[in-house]
Amino acid sequence: MSRLKLSKKLQLNDTRPAGVLQLMKDNLDLMAPCDAAIAEAAATPAEAARLFKQSNRNIMGTSTKVELGEGFGYYTSVLYLAPAKLSGYEVCGGRSVECTKGCLSHKSGHLAFHQAASIFKTWWFFSDKEGFQAAAIAELHNALSKAKRKGYKFAVRMNGTSDIPFKKVYQWAQENNVQCYEYTKLKSVIVRHLNQTDMVHRTFSIDETQASFVFAKTFCELGGNASIVVPSARKAKAEAIAALKDLDLPIVDGDEHDLRFRDPIGAIAYLKAKGIPSDHPMVWTADRIEAQK
């Protein structure tokens, strides 16, 4: 089995965590040596999580997108768990069908080398939520000190590829005046956000459905924030942006940085389609936006 086929098989997997571990064991030669060693030695997902913890590898990470925040004065740490139900545990309760396809296909071919660790981290979280968050907080405390030394403010995004609460981390952030931010598709969470003061800024992520778009528009009119995927081609992108501006809401370029808490109140951030075709249902063209007015 090739790396790509293993990735696809993992993406289509809808088994329990033990089934994911067995799939890894059957394809150790396609994994990074450090991850293969954990999968081979572990009898259960919980044991794999323990071995990952003992390896002293970082929980938190970064990306090119979040690093853009440094140009705006923020040093950012982000957590990447295994998205959707890739690990056998559901971490994106509000995901739509097309959102799932777009997210997983964007990572196609990379799972064997880059996402085994995210699966181990996800197993760790679900087997020991308190311990996982305590370990994350220890890393974040060091990152906060590093940010201060370099003259940056500090921001944290705990749901880089998930959509679950991290209450202990959010509490730590509030106590240390650290800004957290998330994208979410969970409507119940996003509505409560309007009246929250927990140092977590939440942006509603529009999926492919009309209902999602209508909800986002209403949410922004009430003072919330949303994000939307637009075409990557220059002309089609410009037309989509023009259509968004006709909604009479603040519109911002979401690709300039990932710091959505800096967006104006009521703004929609547009994000250029990445890793998915322009005709993907998640991509909102000018015609589709116009049809919602």
Secondary structure, 3 states (H helix, E strand, C coil): CCHHHHHHHHHHCCCCHHHHHHHHHCCHHHCCHHHHHHHHHCCCHHHHHHHHHHCCCCCEECCHHHHHHHHHCEEEEEECCCCCCCCCCCCCCCCCHHHHHHHHHHCCCCHHHHHHHHHHHHHHHHHCHHHHHHHHHHHHHHHHHHHHHCCCEEEEECCCCCCCCCHHHHHHHHHCCCEEEEEECCHHHHHHHCCCCCCEEEEEECCCCHHHHHHHHHHHHCCCCEEEEECCCHHHHHHHHHHHHCCCCCEEECCCCCCHHHCCCCCEEEEECCCCCCCCCCCCCHHHHHCCC
